[in-house]
Amino acid sequence: MTSLSAAVAITAAVLTIPSPEGPPEPPNGDAAAPVIAAEPGTVREEIVTAAQAELGTEETGKNCHEYSEQCVPWCALFAMTTWEKAGVDVENEEFAFTGDVYTAGRTEGTAYGSAQLESARPGDVLLFGTGPATPDSSHHIGVVEKIQGEQVTLIEGNTGDNPDRVMRKTHELGENTFYGGVRPW
C-alpha cells in the first residue's frame, strides 16, 4: 500500500504543476469580449469623466436639478451638460427633450440609427425608444461609458427611485432598447 499511496501523491503533484504557458485559453465563444473605453486625452474621455463625476447626484425636487433652472425631466439636460463640460459646442439648455438631441445630431451629421448601433463609442449618447418625434417615442438618453460585446454601460441622469439621480446602468446594445445615437459634434 505504501508504494500505491506514493504513486497517487506523485501523480496528484504532477497534475497540479502549472503549465509554463499559463492557464489554457477558454474555448472559442467563451472568451470575454474586449472592453471599448474612451481613448485617453480625447473629448470622448472628457465627456465620460464629466459623467462619472456626477454619479449619485440627486434631483433637488420633483424634476428639479442642477443641470438647468427648468424643473422638467432632465436626462437630456444632464447628457448635454457632460458634452458642454468637455468643450463640445452645445448649449445644454436647448436640449430638455431627448428627441431634440437626435434631431440636432442629424443636422450636425453625427446621428446614427438603430442599424448602426455597433458604431457607438464612449462619449456618444444613446436614445431610448422608437424615434425622436415625441416624448412617448423618445423617452430617455444616456452617455456611453463603455461597451463590451453586446452590452453597453451608460451613465444616465433622471433615473432611479425617489429621488431620481445620476446612475450607471448596463443594457443590451440593440434596437429593442435604442432607436439611435449621436456622436459629439
Backbone as JSON, one array per atom type, in Angstrom:
{
  "sequence": "MTSLSAAVAITAAVLTIPSPEGPPEPPNGDAAAPVIAAEPGTVREEIVTAAQAELGTEETGKNCHEYSEQCVPWCALFAMTTWEKAGVDVENEEFAFTGDVYTAGRTEGTAYGSAQLESARPGDVLLFGTGPATPDSSHHIGVVEKIQGEQVTLIEGNTGDNPDRVMRKTHELGENTFYGGVRPW",
  "N": [[0.8, -1.19, 0.0], [1.99, 1.2, 0.58], [3.62, 1.94, -1.59], [1.62, 2.35, -3.51], [0.21, 4.53, -2.41], [2.23, 6.44, -2.51], [2.56, 6.65, -5.29], [0.08, 7.73, -6.06], [0.2, 10.21, -4.75], [2.42, 11.39, -6.06], [1.41, 11.49, -8.68], [-0.78, 13.24, -8.3], [0.59, 15.55, -7.54], [2.03, 16.1, -9.9], [-0.07, 16.63, -11.65], [-0.99, 19.07, -10.69], [0.93, 20.92, -11.2], [1.64, 24.05, -12.52], [1.3, 25.0, -15.95], [4.0, 26.13, -18.05], [3.16, 27.83, -20.03], [1.01, 29.16, -19.04], [-2.48, 29.43, -17.95], [-4.89, 27.38, -19.68], [-6.45, 28.55, -22.7], [-9.84, 29.76, -22.91], [-12.45, 27.89, -24.58], [-13.41, 28.7, -28.02], [-15.75, 31.36, -28.29], [-16.27, 31.47, -25.59], [-14.59, 33.32, -24.56], [-14.13, 36.47, -22.99], [-15.53, 39.42, -24.31], [-13.7, 42.15, -25.72], [-13.25, 45.24, -23.93], [-14.52, 48.31, -24.88], [-13.34, 51.38, -24.37], [-13.05, 54.91, -23.63], [-10.6, 56.72, -25.47], [-7.59, 57.84, -24.01], [-7.03, 61.31, -23.3], [-8.8, 62.46, -25.09], [-11.75, 64.2, -26.37], [-13.9, 62.54, -26.0], [-13.1, 61.01, -23.78], [-13.08, 63.06, -21.89], [-15.81, 63.67, -21.79], [-16.87, 61.27, -20.72], [-15.52, 61.27, -18.27], [-16.6, 63.6, -17.13], [-19.27, 62.77, -16.87], [-18.97, 60.58, -15.11], [-18.14, 61.92, -12.83], [-20.47, 62.95, -11.88], [-21.98, 60.89, -10.87], [-24.42, 59.65, -8.68], [-25.48, 62.14, -8.05], [-28.36, 63.8, -7.01], [-31.77, 64.72, -7.78], [-33.22, 67.85, -6.75], [-35.8, 68.36, -6.13], [-39.1, 67.57, -7.34], [-38.23, 66.68, -10.42], [-36.46, 68.82, -10.41], [-33.18, 70.1, -10.6], [-29.57, 70.34, -10.85], [-28.69, 70.86, -13.42], [-30.03, 72.63, -14.96], [-32.25, 75.45, -14.8], [-34.78, 74.74, -15.26], [-37.49, 72.83, -14.14], [-37.96, 70.04, -15.18], [-38.22, 66.8, -16.85], [-34.95, 65.54, -16.87], [-32.89, 64.05, -18.12], [-31.75, 64.45, -20.7], [-30.79, 67.06, -20.44], [-28.81, 66.63, -18.5], [-27.08, 64.86, -19.97], [-26.23, 66.51, -22.1], [-24.97, 68.48, -20.66], [-22.66, 67.14, -19.85], [-21.33, 66.95, -22.27], [-20.99, 69.66, -22.82], [-19.31, 70.43, -20.69], [-17.04, 69.1, -21.51], [-16.2, 70.59, -23.6], [-17.58, 70.5, -26.01], [-19.36, 72.16, -28.54], [-22.15, 73.06, -27.5], [-25.25, 74.07, -26.21], [-26.58, 73.28, -23.34], [-29.12, 73.91, -22.3], [-30.84, 73.98, -24.45], [-31.73, 71.47, -24.85], [-33.89, 70.02, -23.49], [-35.59, 68.04, -24.26], [-35.22, 64.73, -25.29], [-35.46, 63.88, -27.98], [-34.73, 66.16, -29.38], [-31.98, 66.17, -29.19], [-31.24, 64.07, -30.9], [-32.27, 65.07, -33.33], [-30.73, 67.42, -33.63], [-28.27, 66.18, -33.87], [-28.59, 64.9, -36.34], [-28.67, 67.16, -37.99], [-26.07, 68.09, -37.57], [-24.69, 66.0, -38.64], [-23.91, 63.79, -37.16], [-25.58, 61.89, -36.08], [-26.86, 58.55, -35.71], [-28.75, 55.7, -36.71], [-30.71, 52.87, -35.46], [-29.73, 50.69, -36.89], [-27.03, 51.12, -37.0], [-25.96, 50.86, -34.46], [-23.79, 49.36, -33.58], [-21.65, 50.98, -34.06], [-21.46, 52.71, -31.96], [-19.7, 54.58, -29.5], [-17.68, 55.32, -26.55], [-18.66, 58.33, -24.91], [-20.52, 59.06, -26.79], [-24.1, 59.6, -27.06], [-26.89, 57.56, -26.35], [-30.19, 56.89, -27.43], [-33.27, 56.11, -26.03], [-36.15, 54.33, -27.04], [-38.42, 54.65, -29.83], [-38.13, 56.58, -31.76], [-37.44, 60.07, -32.65], [-39.71, 61.79, -32.44], [-41.72, 62.39, -30.39], [-42.17, 62.8, -26.77], [-43.16, 60.33, -25.95], [-42.14, 58.55, -27.83], [-39.45, 58.99, -27.76], [-37.88, 58.63, -25.04], [-35.8, 58.62, -23.15], [-32.28, 59.04, -22.37], [-28.76, 58.35, -22.44], [-25.28, 58.61, -21.52], [-22.65, 57.06, -23.16], [-20.49, 55.01, -21.46], [-18.87, 52.7, -21.59], [-18.36, 49.84, -23.75], [-18.96, 46.41, -24.09], [-18.85, 43.7, -25.91], [-22.09, 42.77, -26.61], [-23.14, 44.38, -24.72], [-23.78, 47.55, -23.27], [-22.61, 50.11, -21.22], [-24.07, 52.76, -19.65], [-24.11, 56.13, -18.43], [-26.59, 57.66, -16.8], [-28.85, 60.32, -16.36], [-31.58, 61.45, -14.25], [-32.82, 59.08, -13.32], [-33.76, 56.13, -11.47], [-35.2, 55.8, -8.17], [-37.12, 57.9, -6.19], [-35.21, 60.04, -4.55], [-34.85, 60.76, -8.1], [-31.74, 60.25, -9.8], [-28.26, 60.49, -10.9], [-27.03, 57.7, -12.47], [-25.21, 54.64, -13.1], [-25.84, 52.3, -15.59], [-26.32, 49.14, -17.19], [-27.08, 47.9, -20.39], [-28.54, 45.88, -23.03], [-27.13, 46.29, -26.16], [-29.03, 47.18, -28.52], [-31.68, 47.37, -31.02], [-34.13, 46.99, -29.82], [-34.06, 48.43, -27.54], [-32.8, 50.92, -28.04], [-33.25, 53.65, -30.32], [-31.39, 55.01, -31.68], [-28.26, 56.86, -31.85], [-25.96, 59.53, -30.98], [-23.01, 61.08, -31.95], [-20.46, 63.13, -30.44], [-20.36, 66.46, -31.67]],
  "CA": [[0.0, 0.0, 0.0], [2.83, 2.39, 0.65], [4.02, 2.35, -2.94], [0.43, 2.85, -4.18], [-0.03, 5.87, -1.87], [3.28, 7.32, -3.04], [2.27, 6.86, -6.7], [-1.06, 8.65, -6.13], [0.68, 11.53, -4.33], [3.26, 11.93, -7.14], [0.51, 11.8, -9.8], [-1.54, 14.43, -7.94], [1.52, 16.68, -7.59], [2.33, 16.38, -11.3], [-1.26, 17.21, -12.27], [-1.25, 20.43, -10.22], [2.03, 21.82, -11.58], [1.14, 24.95, -13.56], [1.96, 24.96, -17.24], [4.8, 27.33, -18.29], [2.44, 28.7, -20.97], [-0.11, 29.79, -18.35], [-3.7, 28.63, -17.98], [-5.39, 27.17, -21.03], [-7.42, 29.54, -23.21], [-11.2, 29.22, -22.96], [-12.86, 27.53, -25.95], [-13.98, 29.8, -28.8], [-17.08, 31.77, -27.88], [-16.32, 31.66, -24.15], [-13.69, 34.41, -24.18], [-14.81, 37.74, -22.74], [-15.36, 40.41, -25.38], [-12.87, 43.26, -25.26], [-13.96, 46.43, -23.47], [-14.23, 49.53, -25.64], [-13.37, 52.52, -23.46], [-12.62, 56.16, -24.27], [-9.15, 56.9, -25.64], [-7.07, 58.9, -23.14], [-6.68, 62.6, -23.89], [-9.76, 62.85, -26.14], [-13.01, 64.79, -25.92], [-14.74, 61.43, -25.53], [-12.69, 60.71, -22.41], [-13.53, 64.17, -21.05], [-17.26, 63.51, -21.61], [-17.07, 60.16, -19.8], [-15.05, 61.72, -16.96], [-17.6, 64.54, -16.62], [-20.44, 61.98, -16.47], [-18.61, 59.8, -13.92], [-18.05, 62.84, -11.69], [-21.83, 63.28, -11.44], [-22.67, 59.71, -10.33], [-25.02, 59.83, -7.36], [-26.13, 63.44, -7.92], [-29.81, 63.62, -6.93], [-32.59, 65.9, -8.04], [-33.48, 68.6, -5.52], [-37.25, 68.42, -6.01], [-39.67, 66.81, -8.46], [-37.62, 67.08, -11.69], [-35.58, 69.99, -10.25], [-31.83, 69.55, -10.63], [-28.53, 71.34, -11.02], [-28.27, 70.96, -14.82], [-30.84, 73.66, -15.59], [-33.24, 76.04, -13.89], [-36.07, 74.14, -15.61], [-37.89, 71.64, -13.39], [-38.52, 69.16, -16.21], [-37.38, 65.61, -16.98], [-33.64, 66.14, -17.08], [-31.85, 63.14, -18.63], [-31.05, 65.08, -21.84], [-30.04, 68.21, -19.91], [-27.6, 66.06, -17.9], [-26.17, 64.35, -21.0], [-25.64, 67.63, -22.85], [-24.05, 69.15, -19.74], [-21.37, 66.44, -19.89], [-20.68, 67.37, -23.52], [-20.6, 71.06, -22.67], [-18.14, 70.45, -19.79], [-15.89, 68.56, -22.25], [-15.82, 71.54, -24.64], [-18.38, 70.38, -27.23], [-20.14, 73.38, -28.78], [-23.56, 72.74, -27.27], [-25.89, 74.79, -25.11], [-27.41, 72.22, -22.76], [-30.5, 74.39, -22.06], [-31.63, 73.77, -25.65], [-31.99, 70.04, -25.01], [-34.71, 69.43, -22.44], [-36.26, 66.88, -24.85], [-34.24, 63.81, -25.87], [-35.58, 63.87, -29.44], [-34.01, 67.31, -29.93], [-30.56, 65.79, -29.3], [-31.11, 63.29, -32.13], [-32.53, 65.97, -34.45], [-29.53, 68.26, -33.77], [-27.22, 65.29, -34.38], [-28.8, 64.75, -37.79], [-28.25, 68.43, -38.6], [-24.6, 68.15, -37.46], [-24.11, 64.85, -39.34], [-23.32, 62.84, -36.21], [-26.59, 60.95, -35.57], [-26.95, 57.26, -36.39], [-29.96, 54.96, -36.36], [-30.58, 51.58, -34.78], [-28.95, 49.76, -37.71], [-25.6, 51.44, -36.82], [-25.63, 50.9, -33.04], [-22.46, 48.78, -33.34], [-20.64, 52.04, -34.18], [-21.47, 53.53, -30.74], [-18.42, 54.66, -28.79], [-17.76, 56.12, -25.33], [-18.87, 59.75, -25.14], [-21.76, 59.2, -27.55], [-25.33, 59.4, -26.29], [-27.84, 56.63, -26.95], [-31.56, 57.33, -27.2], [-34.22, 55.04, -25.75], [-37.47, 54.49, -27.62], [-38.62, 54.25, -31.22], [-37.83, 57.68, -32.68], [-37.32, 61.38, -31.99], [-40.87, 62.65, -32.66], [-42.45, 62.84, -29.21], [-41.66, 62.22, -25.52], [-43.53, 58.91, -25.85], [-41.29, 57.74, -28.71], [-38.05, 59.26, -27.38], [-38.2, 58.85, -23.63], [-34.65, 58.64, -22.23], [-30.98, 59.17, -23.01], [-27.64, 58.11, -21.55], [-23.93, 58.81, -22.05], [-21.93, 55.79, -23.25], [-19.25, 54.93, -20.68], [-18.06, 51.64, -22.2], [-19.08, 48.8, -24.48], [-18.31, 45.11, -24.05], [-19.69, 42.78, -26.66], [-23.45, 43.26, -26.86], [-23.56, 45.16, -23.54], [-23.31, 48.94, -23.21], [-22.79, 50.75, -19.92], [-24.4, 54.17, -19.79], [-24.32, 56.96, -17.25], [-27.88, 58.24, -17.1], [-29.46, 61.23, -15.4], [-33.04, 61.36, -14.09], [-33.19, 57.66, -13.25], [-33.79, 55.63, -10.1], [-36.46, 55.99, -7.44], [-37.26, 58.84, -5.06], [-35.3, 60.89, -5.73], [-34.08, 60.34, -9.26], [-30.32, 60.63, -9.66], [-27.36, 60.06, -11.97], [-26.65, 56.32, -12.17], [-24.59, 53.8, -14.13], [-26.68, 51.14, -15.89], [-25.89, 48.35, -18.34], [-28.19, 47.47, -21.24], [-28.19, 45.22, -24.27], [-26.98, 47.27, -27.24], [-29.87, 46.7, -29.62], [-32.79, 48.22, -31.45], [-35.28, 46.83, -28.92], [-33.91, 49.42, -26.48], [-32.36, 52.23, -28.56], [-33.56, 53.95, -31.72], [-30.21, 55.58, -32.31], [-27.26, 57.52, -31.04], [-25.37, 60.75, -31.52], [-21.6, 61.31, -31.61], [-20.21, 64.55, -30.18], [-20.03, 67.21, -32.89]],
  "C": [[0.85, 1.25, 0.0], [3.25, 2.85, -0.73], [2.84, 2.87, -3.73], [0.11, 4.27, -3.71], [0.98, 6.85, -2.41], [3.01, 7.63, -4.51], [1.12, 7.84, -6.88], [-0.61, 10.06, -5.77], [1.53, 12.17, -5.41], [2.39, 12.32, -8.32], [-0.27, 13.07, -9.51], [-0.64, 15.66, -8.01], [1.83, 17.07, -9.02], [1.13, 17.06, -11.97], [-1.52, 18.65, -11.83], [-0.12, 21.4, -10.54], [1.53, 22.72, -12.7], [1.97, 24.84, -14.83], [2.79, 26.23, -17.43], [4.11, 28.3, -19.25], [1.29, 29.43, -20.3], [-1.35, 28.92, -18.46], [-4.19, 28.46, -19.41], [-6.4, 28.25, -21.42], [-8.81, 28.93, -23.18], [-11.55, 28.85, -24.39], [-13.45, 28.73, -26.67], [-15.41, 30.08, -28.35], [-17.19, 32.0, -26.38], [-15.44, 32.81, -23.69], [-14.51, 35.68, -23.98], [-14.51, 38.7, -23.89], [-14.49, 41.54, -24.85], [-13.75, 44.44, -24.86], [-13.53, 47.6, -24.35], [-14.43, 50.7, -24.68], [-12.87, 53.75, -24.22], [-11.1, 56.23, -24.34], [-8.68, 58.04, -24.73], [-6.74, 60.17, -23.93], [-7.63, 63.08, -24.97], [-10.98, 63.53, -25.52], [-13.92, 63.7, -25.38], [-14.38, 61.06, -24.09], [-13.15, 61.81, -21.46], [-15.04, 64.09, -20.79], [-17.52, 62.42, -20.57], [-16.64, 60.57, -18.38], [-16.05, 62.69, -16.33], [-18.84, 63.79, -16.14], [-20.15, 61.2, -15.19], [-18.57, 60.68, -12.67], [-19.42, 63.17, -11.1], [-22.58, 62.09, -10.83], [-23.16, 59.97, -8.91], [-25.7, 61.17, -7.16], [-27.65, 63.25, -8.0], [-30.54, 64.89, -7.31], [-32.95, 66.54, -6.71], [-34.96, 68.78, -5.23], [-37.8, 67.65, -7.19], [-39.17, 67.4, -9.77], [-36.85, 68.41, -11.6], [-34.17, 69.47, -10.01], [-30.83, 70.67, -10.89], [-28.1, 71.56, -12.48], [-29.05, 72.01, -15.6], [-31.73, 74.28, -14.52], [-34.64, 75.49, -14.17], [-36.32, 72.91, -14.74], [-38.69, 70.75, -14.34], [-37.71, 67.87, -16.2], [-36.0, 66.02, -17.51], [-32.54, 65.22, -17.61], [-31.07, 63.77, -19.78], [-30.25, 66.29, -21.38], [-28.74, 67.74, -19.25], [-26.61, 65.63, -18.98], [-25.48, 65.49, -21.75], [-24.73, 68.47, -21.97], [-22.69, 68.48, -19.76], [-20.61, 66.82, -21.16], [-20.16, 68.79, -23.39], [-19.35, 71.18, -21.79], [-16.88, 69.97, -20.51], [-15.48, 69.48, -23.41], [-16.57, 71.39, -25.96], [-19.25, 71.63, -27.34], [-21.63, 73.07, -28.72], [-24.05, 73.59, -26.1], [-26.9, 73.84, -24.5], [-28.86, 72.65, -22.56], [-31.41, 74.17, -23.27], [-32.11, 72.32, -25.79], [-32.73, 69.44, -23.83], [-35.42, 68.17, -22.94], [-35.22, 66.02, -25.57], [-34.27, 63.8, -27.4], [-34.85, 65.03, -30.09], [-32.51, 67.02, -30.05], [-30.35, 65.02, -30.6], [-31.29, 64.19, -33.36], [-31.32, 66.88, -34.69], [-28.37, 67.43, -34.31], [-27.36, 65.03, -35.87], [-28.33, 66.0, -38.52], [-26.73, 68.53, -38.64], [-23.92, 67.0, -38.21], [-23.5, 63.8, -38.43], [-24.32, 61.84, -35.63], [-26.51, 59.65, -36.36], [-28.16, 56.51, -35.86], [-29.65, 53.61, -35.74], [-29.77, 50.57, -35.58], [-27.44, 49.98, -37.56], [-25.18, 51.46, -35.35], [-24.26, 50.29, -32.74], [-21.35, 49.82, -33.48], [-20.6, 52.95, -32.96], [-20.11, 53.46, -30.06], [-18.6, 55.48, -27.51], [-17.81, 57.62, -25.66], [-20.08, 60.04, -26.0], [-22.92, 59.21, -26.56], [-26.19, 58.42, -27.07], [-29.24, 57.02, -26.5], [-32.5, 56.14, -27.1], [-35.55, 55.35, -26.44], [-37.5, 54.04, -29.07], [-38.33, 55.36, -32.22], [-37.93, 59.02, -31.99], [-38.56, 62.27, -31.99], [-41.5, 63.23, -31.4], [-41.8, 62.27, -27.94], [-42.06, 60.75, -25.33], [-42.63, 58.02, -26.7], [-39.8, 57.93, -28.44], [-38.07, 59.63, -25.9], [-37.02, 58.87, -22.67], [-33.36, 58.69, -23.03], [-29.89, 58.86, -21.98], [-26.33, 58.31, -22.28], [-23.21, 57.46, -22.03], [-20.63, 55.89, -22.45], [-18.32, 53.88, -21.29], [-18.97, 50.64, -22.88], [-18.27, 47.52, -24.35], [-19.24, 44.11, -24.71], [-21.02, 43.43, -26.98], [-23.99, 44.11, -25.69], [-22.97, 46.56, -23.6], [-23.61, 49.47, -21.81], [-22.96, 52.24, -20.15], [-24.37, 54.84, -18.43], [-25.53, 57.82, -17.6], [-28.32, 59.18, -15.98], [-30.95, 60.97, -15.33], [-33.5, 59.91, -14.11], [-33.13, 57.21, -11.79], [-35.14, 55.89, -9.47], [-36.26, 56.97, -6.28], [-36.0, 59.11, -4.26], [-34.53, 60.28, -6.9], [-32.67, 60.89, -9.13], [-29.56, 60.25, -10.92], [-26.85, 58.67, -11.56], [-25.98, 55.68, -13.38], [-25.5, 52.59, -14.31], [-26.15, 50.45, -17.13], [-27.12, 47.81, -19.06], [-27.66, 46.64, -22.4], [-28.18, 46.28, -25.37], [-27.77, 46.77, -28.44], [-31.06, 47.6, -29.87], [-34.05, 48.03, -30.62], [-35.24, 47.85, -27.79], [-33.68, 50.81, -27.05], [-32.79, 52.44, -30.01], [-32.38, 54.59, -32.43], [-29.26, 56.2, -31.3], [-26.75, 58.76, -31.73], [-23.94, 60.84, -31.01], [-21.43, 62.8, -31.28], [-19.85, 65.27, -31.49], [-19.01, 68.26, -32.62]]
}
